[in-house]
Amino acid sequence: MESPSRKNGNPTVEISFVYWVSLSFFCCLFVFPSLIDKKATSLCCKGMLANSINSTSHSSSFPLHFTTNTTTMSSKDCGSHGDRRRKIFRRIFAGILIFLLIVLIIILLVWAILRPSKPKFILQDATVYAFNVSSPNLLTSNFQVTLSSRNPNDKVGIYYDKLDVYATYRNQQITLRTAIPTSYQGHNEIDVWSPFVYGSAVPVSPYNSVALSQDQATGTVMLMIKIDGRVRFKVGTFISAKYHLNVQCPAYIQFGSRTSGIIVGENAIKYQLVTRCSVSL
């Protein structure tokens, strides 16, 4: 959720929004009052004309020209009555629209000044405890990953309401989801998490199984560490609605003689990655 001029915003949405607001303002200020006033004036004139005809039919002593004059005066009264109603409607609608536009301008100004930027994520390292493929196409894996998150905003805090970490291979999930505790991240703060992600005898598609065997033979397997969750932004005392957070961190794991990891325990290898992650909201 970043600024269109700085990041990946969508200025077309803002232009369309301004267009529809302007169109609504024009309709409410000119079109709708005119339609209502024309209808009211028509009903008023019909009513007065009917009253005039009724009074003429019940009073035979009045001359015909008196009835015609009364009808003419009533039409003029209807016209002035419609003008007054039109002015009242326009003033009411104009007042409401002006108030709404002022509120909209204030919201847009605050949003432009304090527009929050997306958090920055880095995959610092990954420790591999197990990564075994068995027949028929079953994968057992166990990792511990270290992820850091930085809030780049100077005046906006971030609530991490729900975050789940898991690993995928060629868009197929190969581990269970591991939940990260909810937390609040202040201005320019950095949080570090080190969750375990694992999967036991996870079925792998035949196509991915062949590709995984080939990658292991070449000595490098590219996994994707993903974070899926919900975040909220805090600006002063205002807290936004929840936004869906999607983070993808590529992790290149090397095996065999090409390994660049550090042995940290029995059958455990730690890889220093320091990989920037893509973040979308």
C-alpha positions in Angstrom: 0.0 0.0 0.0 2.5 2.5 -1.2 2.4 5.9 -2.8 1.6 5.8 -6.6 4.3 8.3 -7.3 6.9 6.4 -5.4 6.0 2.7 -5.4 3.3 0.7 -7.2 0.1 2.5 -6.7 -2.7 2.8 -9.2 -3.4 6.4 -10.2 -6.1 5.3 -12.6 -8.3 4.3 -9.6 -7.8 7.7 -8.0 -8.7 9.5 -11.3 -11.8 7.4 -11.7 -12.8 8.1 -8.1 -12.5 11.8 -8.6 -14.5 11.5 -11.9 -17.4 9.7 -10.3 -17.4 12.1 -7.3 -17.6 15.1 -9.7 -20.3 13.4 -11.7 -22.3 12.7 -8.6 -21.9 16.3 -7.5 -23.2 17.6 -10.8 -26.2 15.3 -10.8 -27.1 16.0 -7.2 -26.7 19.8 -7.7 -28.5 20.2 -11.0 -30.2 17.2 -12.5 -32.0 15.6 -9.5 -33.4 18.9 -8.1 -34.7 19.9 -11.6 -36.5 16.6 -12.0 -38.0 16.8 -8.6 -39.1 20.4 -9.0 -40.6 19.7 -12.5 -42.6 16.9 -11.0 -43.7 19.0 -8.0 -44.6 21.9 -10.2 -46.6 19.7 -12.6 -48.6 18.2 -9.7 -49.1 21.7 -8.2 -50.4 23.2 -11.4 -52.7 20.2 -12.1 -54.1 20.5 -8.6 -54.8 24.2 -8.9 -56.3 23.7 -12.3 -58.6 21.0 -11.0 -59.7 23.3 -8.1 -60.4 26.1 -10.5 -62.5 23.9 -12.7 -64.4 22.5 -9.7 -65.1 26.0 -8.4 -66.3 27.0 -11.9 -68.7 24.1 -12.2 -70.2 24.8 -8.7 -70.6 28.6 -9.4 -72.6 29.2 -12.5 -72.9 32.9 -11.7 -69.2 33.6 -12.4 -68.3 34.6 -15.9 -66.1 32.5 -18.0 -63.3 35.0 -18.2 -62.9 35.0 -14.4 -62.2 31.3 -14.5 -59.5 31.9 -17.2 -57.9 34.6 -15.2 -57.9 32.5 -12.0 -56.2 29.7 -13.9 -53.6 32.0 -15.3 -52.8 33.4 -11.9 -52.5 29.9 -10.4 -50.0 28.9 -13.1 -47.9 31.9 -12.2 -48.1 31.0 -8.6 -47.0 27.4 -9.5 -44.0 28.8 -11.4 -42.9 30.9 -8.5 -43.5 28.1 -6.1 -41.4 25.8 -8.3 -38.6 28.3 -8.4 -38.5 28.6 -4.6 -38.5 24.8 -4.2 -35.7 24.5 -6.8 -33.6 27.0 -4.9 -34.2 25.2 -1.6 -33.3 21.8 -3.1 -30.1 23.2 -4.7 -29.0 24.8 -1.5 -29.6 21.6 0.5 -27.8 19.5 -2.0 -25.0 22.0 -2.4 -24.5 22.1 1.3 -24.4 18.3 1.6 -22.0 17.9 -1.3 -19.7 20.7 -0.1 -19.5 19.1 3.3 -18.7 15.7 1.7 -16.1 17.2 -0.6 -14.4 18.9 2.4 -14.3 15.6 4.3 -12.9 13.9 1.2 -10.2 16.5 0.6 -9.1 16.2 4.3 -8.9 12.4 4.0 -6.9 12.6 0.8 -4.5 15.1 2.2 -3.9 13.0 5.3 -3.5 9.9 3.2 -1.0 11.6 0.8 1.1 12.9 3.7 1.0 9.8 5.9 0.6 7.1 3.3 2.1 3.9 4.8 4.7 1.9 2.9 4.9 -1.8 2.8 7.2 -3.5 5.4 10.5 -4.8 4.1 11.4 -8.5 4.6 14.7 -10.2 4.4 15.5 -14.0 4.5 18.7 -14.0 6.5 19.5 -17.7 6.7 18.1 -21.2 6.5 19.2 -24.2 8.5 18.4 -27.5 6.8 17.9 -30.5 9.2 16.3 -32.8 6.7 15.5 -32.9 3.0 14.9 -36.4 1.7 12.9 -37.7 -1.2 11.6 -41.3 -1.0 9.4 -43.5 -3.2 6.8 -43.0 -4.4 7.3 -39.2 -4.7 7.3 -38.4 -0.9 9.3 -35.5 0.5 10.4 -35.1 4.1 11.9 -31.8 5.0 12.7 -29.8 8.1 14.0 -26.2 8.1 14.6 -23.3 10.5 14.5 -20.0 8.7 15.4 -16.5 10.1 13.3 -13.7 8.7 13.6 -10.0 9.5 10.9 -7.4 9.0 11.5 -3.6 9.0 8.9 -0.9 9.2 10.1 1.9 6.8 7.5 4.4 7.9 8.3 7.3 10.1 4.8 8.0 11.5 3.0 4.7 10.9 2.9 1.6 13.0 2.1 -1.9 11.8 0.1 -4.6 13.5 0.9 -8.2 12.4 -2.4 -9.9 13.3 -1.7 -13.3 11.7 1.4 -14.6 9.9 2.0 -18.1 8.6 5.3 -19.3 7.2 5.7 -22.3 4.9 8.0 -23.5 2.1 7.1 -24.3 -1.5 8.8 -26.0 -4.5 7.7 -25.0 -7.9 4.5 -23.5 -6.6 3.7 -26.7 -4.6 3.5 -26.4 -0.8 5.9 -29.0 0.7 5.7 -28.1 4.5 3.0 -27.3 7.0 2.2 -23.7 8.0 3.9 -22.4 11.1 2.2 -19.5 12.8 4.2 -16.5 14.0 2.9 -14.8 17.2 1.0 -11.5 16.7 3.0 -8.4 17.3 3.1 -4.6 16.8 6.0 -3.0 15.0 6.6 0.7 15.7 8.1 3.4 13.5 11.3 2.2 11.8 11.6 -0.9 14.0 13.0 -4.2 13.0 11.6 -7.6 14.1 13.3 -11.0 13.7 11.6 -14.4 13.7 13.2 -17.9 13.5 10.3 -20.3 12.9 10.6 -24.0 12.1 8.9 -25.3 9.0 8.6 -29.0 8.3 6.7 -31.6 6.3 6.7 -35.3 6.8 6.2 -37.6 3.8 4.5 -34.9 1.7 3.3 -36.2 -1.7 5.0 -34.4 -4.5 3.5 -34.2 -8.0 5.3 -36.5 -10.5 6.4 -33.5 -12.6 7.9 -31.8 -9.6 9.4 -35.0 -8.4 11.4 -35.4 -11.6 12.5 -31.7 -11.5 13.5 -32.1 -7.8 15.7 -35.1 -8.6 17.3 -33.2 -11.4 18.0 -30.2 -9.1 19.5 -32.4 -6.5 21.7 -34.0 -9.1 23.0 -30.6 -10.2 23.5 -29.6 -6.5 21.2 -26.6 -6.2 17.5 -26.6 -5.2 15.5 -23.4 -5.2 12.8 -23.2 -2.6 10.4 -20.4 -1.9 9.8 -19.4 1.7 6.4 -17.7 1.9 4.6 -15.7 4.5 0.9 -15.3 4.4 -1.1 -13.2 6.8 -3.0 -10.0 7.8 -1.7 -6.6 8.7 -3.1 -3.3 9.9 -1.6 0.2 9.9 -1.8 2.6 12.7 -1.7 6.4 12.0 -1.9 8.3 15.3 -5.0 6.9 17.0 -6.5 5.6 13.7 -6.1 1.9 12.9 -6.9 0.8 9.3 -8.7 -2.3 8.2 -6.9 -5.6 7.7 -4.8 -6.0 4.6 -3.7 -9.3 3.1 0.1 -9.7 3.3 2.0 -11.9 0.9 5.7 -12.3 1.1 8.0 -14.5 -1.1 11.6 -15.2 -0.3 13.7 -17.3 -2.6 16.1 -19.7 -0.9 18.9 -21.5 -2.9 19.9 -24.6 -1.1 23.1 -26.4 -2.2 23.8 -30.1 -1.8 26.8 -32.4 -2.3 30.2 -31.0 -3.1 28.8 -27.6 -4.1 27.4 -26.9 -0.6 28.3 -23.5 0.8 26.6 -24.0 4.1 28.1 -24.3 7.6 27.6 -27.5 9.6 26.0 -26.5 12.9 25.0 -29.8 14.3 24.5 -33.5 13.5 23.1 -33.6 9.9 22.3 -29.9 10.0 23.7 -27.3 7.6 23.1 -23.5 7.9 23.0 -21.3 4.8 23.6 -17.6 5.0 21.3 -16.2 2.4 20.5 -12.5 3.1 17.9 -12.5 0.4 15.4 -9.6 -0.2 11.8 -10.7 -0.3 9.0 -9.5 -2.5 6.1 -8.0 -0.6 2.6 -7.4 -1.8 -0.6 -6.1 -0.1 
